[in-house]
């Protein structure tokens, strides 16, 4: 089966829904409160160790400091991973847009990618070349299959007619389905 891909004016838009924003704020506040609790635990353990001057108090203060340092390290790693993930999603979206026929934004940089019409015409030329090769291969055989040649020529005619119509209607936005 041949995969099909819809092309046209639909553009993928990423929006932040209110629930996602609420969860993000909740996670931020949870992180702030958690770090504040660890700082308070460390401060209390440090003060208790200094007041009682016991080895156990200093060990507990060290353990609290270790947990605080671990939490700060984990927070920095999560932030770094989130930044990396955000960059990867942005790059993937850009690659997807450039590979799947997203037309450059009107008034945008002309060199930023092929227009949708140009991609559709290039695809049509590829179809014509493939079908032309099929005809040549059939004619080179000792017993060519007339039905295969007829279908290939029909496909060439149809694709060429579609390409010409696309050029005639170049002022209108291109819409259609690309068959890979």
Buried (B, 14 or more C-beta within 10 A) or exposed (E): EEEEEEBEEEEEEEEEEEEEEEEEEEEEEEBEEEBEEBBEBBEEBBEBBEEEEEEEBBEBBBEBBEEBEEBEEEEEEEEEEEEEEEEEEEEEEEEEBEEEBBBBEEEEEEEEBBBBBBBBBEBBEEBBEEBBEBBEEBEEEEEEEEEBBEBBBEBBEBBBEBBEEBEEEEEEEBEBEBEE
